[in-house]
Amino acid sequence: MDNCQDVQQETESEIVSFDTEQLILVNRADDEIGHLSKAECHLGDGILHRAFSLFIFNQSGELLIQQRSKKKRLWPLCWANSCCSHPRRGETMEQAIHRRLDQELGLTSNLKYLYKFIYQAQYGALGAEHEYCWVYIGQSCGSVTANENEIEDWRFVTPEDLDLELARRPDRFTPWLKLEWERIRNEFSAEIRALVSAH
């Protein structure tokens, strides 16, 4: 049997995201300067906090993207990258990226750091993202177990098809995916090719 088949598992999803969880506040040099609840971090224009985005590819070089749950306050039902979240108070980035990849998708991966950047994106009066975001890529042939509390749907897409979808219907995607994917395509294509060809 092919161990790299991507099959959605039917399991009960755990709740892994809480408005009260303490996130890490940072300055523009990414120095830790305090902590605040997730809910408060995203009010108004948003308060700068540490975050991460993961881009997971399969052996064919297709990217796993997810549609955010309709329960999300910000950008519900929009398509995003494979996984994105925040390290919690007292948690290292390395701990956080592997924890969340498992909690949301049931996957493991040797994740490679690419870059980090600051962005702010407003979602009307409901709040905003204001993040110092660390961006990683990885490859996995594991079976996807989507956490239904976080994910409405998921699929694999070729980089070329994602480019077309973003050009035709940018409104269907989260602002951070658009920013990150543009830079990945422009600056890190070689890293993706090496990642896929190594497996």
C-alpha positions as CSV (number, residue, x, y, z in Angstrom):
1,M,0.0,0.0,0.0
2,D,1.2,3.5,-0.8
3,N,2.2,5.2,2.5
4,C,1.9,8.6,0.9
5,Q,-1.8,8.6,0.1
6,D,-3.5,11.7,1.4
7,V,-6.7,10.4,3.0
8,Q,-9.0,12.4,5.3
9,Q,-9.5,10.6,8.6
10,E,-12.8,10.6,10.4
11,T,-12.0,11.5,14.0
12,E,-13.4,13.8,16.6
13,S,-11.7,17.2,16.4
14,E,-10.3,18.8,19.5
15,I,-10.6,22.5,20.3
16,V,-7.1,23.9,20.0
17,S,-7.7,27.6,19.8
18,F,-8.9,29.9,22.6
19,D,-9.6,33.6,22.8
20,T,-8.0,33.6,26.3
21,E,-4.7,32.0,25.3
22,Q,-1.7,34.3,25.9
23,L,0.2,35.4,22.8
24,I,3.7,36.9,22.6
25,L,3.8,40.7,22.0
26,V,6.9,41.9,20.1
27,N,8.4,45.2,18.9
28,R,9.5,45.8,15.3
29,A,12.8,44.1,16.1
30,D,10.9,41.0,17.1
31,D,11.9,41.3,20.7
32,E,9.4,39.9,23.2
33,I,7.9,42.8,25.2
34,G,4.9,41.2,26.9
35,H,1.8,39.0,26.5
36,L,-1.9,39.5,25.8
37,S,-4.9,37.3,25.1
38,K,-5.5,36.3,21.5
39,A,-8.8,38.1,21.5
40,E,-7.2,41.4,22.6
41,C,-4.4,41.1,20.1
42,H,-6.9,41.1,17.2
43,L,-9.1,44.0,18.3
44,G,-9.2,47.3,16.5
45,D,-6.1,47.7,14.3
46,G,-4.4,44.8,16.1
47,I,-1.5,44.7,18.4
48,L,1.8,43.4,17.0
49,H,2.4,39.8,18.1
50,R,4.5,36.8,16.9
51,A,2.9,34.4,14.5
52,F,3.9,31.8,11.9
53,S,2.7,30.5,8.5
54,L,3.5,27.0,7.2
55,F,3.4,25.9,3.5
56,I,3.3,22.1,3.2
57,F,3.9,20.3,-0.1
58,N,3.3,16.7,-1.1
59,Q,5.7,14.5,-3.1
60,S,4.2,15.8,-6.4
61,G,5.1,19.4,-5.5
62,E,1.5,20.4,-4.8
63,L,0.7,22.8,-2.0
64,L,-1.8,21.9,0.8
65,I,-4.2,24.9,1.3
66,Q,-7.1,25.1,3.7
67,Q,-10.4,26.9,3.8
68,R,-10.8,28.6,7.2
69,S,-13.8,27.5,9.4
70,K,-17.0,29.5,9.1
71,K,-16.7,30.0,12.9
72,K,-13.6,32.2,12.5
73,R,-14.1,35.8,13.4
74,L,-11.5,37.1,10.9
75,W,-11.6,35.9,7.2
76,P,-14.1,33.0,7.7
77,L,-14.3,30.6,4.7
78,C,-11.4,32.2,3.0
79,W,-8.6,30.0,1.6
80,A,-5.3,30.2,3.4
81,N,-1.9,28.4,3.4
82,S,-1.5,25.0,5.0
83,C,-1.4,26.1,8.6
84,C,-1.0,29.4,10.4
85,S,-1.2,30.3,14.1
86,H,0.8,31.8,17.0
87,P,3.3,30.6,19.6
88,R,1.9,30.9,23.1
89,R,3.4,32.5,26.1
90,G,6.4,30.4,27.2
91,E,6.5,28.4,24.0
92,T,9.3,28.5,21.5
93,M,8.6,28.9,17.8
94,E,9.9,25.4,17.1
95,Q,7.5,23.9,19.6
96,A,4.6,26.0,18.3
97,I,5.0,25.1,14.6
98,H,5.1,21.4,15.2
99,R,2.3,21.5,17.7
100,R,-0.1,23.3,15.5
101,L,0.7,21.3,12.3
102,D,-0.3,18.2,14.3
103,Q,-3.4,19.8,15.9
104,E,-4.8,21.2,12.7
105,L,-3.8,18.6,10.1
106,G,-2.4,15.6,11.9
107,L,0.9,16.0,10.0
108,T,4.6,16.0,10.8
109,S,7.3,17.6,8.7
110,N,10.9,18.8,8.8
111,L,10.0,22.4,8.5
112,K,12.5,24.9,6.9
113,Y,12.5,28.5,7.9
114,L,12.4,31.0,5.0
115,Y,11.9,34.5,6.3
116,K,9.9,36.7,8.6
117,F,8.0,39.9,8.1
118,I,5.5,42.4,9.6
119,Y,2.1,42.9,8.1
120,Q,-1.2,44.5,9.2
121,A,-4.6,43.5,7.6
122,Q,-7.9,44.9,8.6
123,Y,-11.2,42.9,8.6
124,G,-13.7,45.7,8.8
125,A,-14.9,46.6,12.3
126,L,-14.4,43.0,13.6
127,G,-10.7,43.3,14.0
128,A,-7.3,42.9,12.4
129,E,-4.2,40.8,12.0
130,H,-1.0,42.7,13.0
131,E,1.7,40.1,13.1
132,Y,5.5,39.5,13.0
133,C,5.1,36.3,11.0
134,W,7.7,33.6,10.5
135,V,7.3,31.7,7.3
136,Y,8.3,28.0,6.8
137,I,8.0,25.3,4.1
138,G,7.9,21.6,4.5
139,Q,7.1,18.3,2.8
140,S,4.8,15.6,4.1
141,C,3.3,12.4,2.7
142,G,1.2,11.7,5.8
143,S,-2.6,11.4,5.8
144,V,-4.4,14.7,6.4
145,T,-6.6,14.7,9.5
146,A,-8.3,18.1,9.3
147,N,-9.5,19.6,12.6
148,E,-13.1,20.6,11.8
149,N,-13.0,23.3,14.5
150,E,-10.3,25.1,12.5
151,I,-10.8,24.0,8.9
152,E,-13.9,24.0,6.7
153,D,-12.2,22.3,3.7
154,W,-8.7,21.5,2.3
155,R,-7.1,20.5,-1.0
156,F,-3.8,20.2,-2.8
157,V,-3.1,22.6,-5.6
158,T,-0.2,23.0,-8.0
159,P,1.8,26.3,-7.7
160,E,0.7,27.3,-11.2
161,D,-3.0,26.7,-10.5
162,L,-2.7,28.7,-7.3
163,D,-1.2,31.6,-9.2
164,L,-4.2,31.5,-11.6
165,E,-6.7,31.4,-8.8
166,L,-5.1,34.3,-7.0
167,A,-5.1,36.3,-10.1
168,R,-8.7,35.6,-10.9
169,R,-10.3,35.6,-7.5
170,P,-8.0,37.3,-5.0
171,D,-11.1,37.9,-2.7
172,R,-11.3,34.2,-1.9
173,F,-7.9,34.2,-0.2
174,T,-6.5,35.6,3.1
175,P,-4.3,38.7,2.9
176,W,-1.3,36.9,4.5
177,L,-1.4,34.0,1.9
178,K,-1.3,36.5,-0.9
179,L,1.7,38.4,0.6
180,E,3.6,35.3,1.5
181,W,3.0,33.3,-1.7
182,E,4.1,36.2,-3.9
183,R,7.4,36.3,-2.0
184,I,7.9,32.6,-2.0
185,R,7.3,32.4,-5.7
186,N,9.7,35.3,-6.4
187,E,12.5,34.3,-4.0
188,F,12.3,30.7,-2.9
189,S,11.4,28.5,-5.9
190,A,14.7,26.8,-5.7
191,E,14.1,25.8,-2.1
192,I,10.7,24.3,-3.0
193,R,12.2,22.3,-5.9
194,A,15.0,21.0,-3.5
195,L,12.4,20.1,-0.9
196,V,10.3,18.1,-3.2
197,S,13.1,16.4,-5.1
198,A,14.7,15.3,-1.8
199,H,11.7,13.0,-1.0
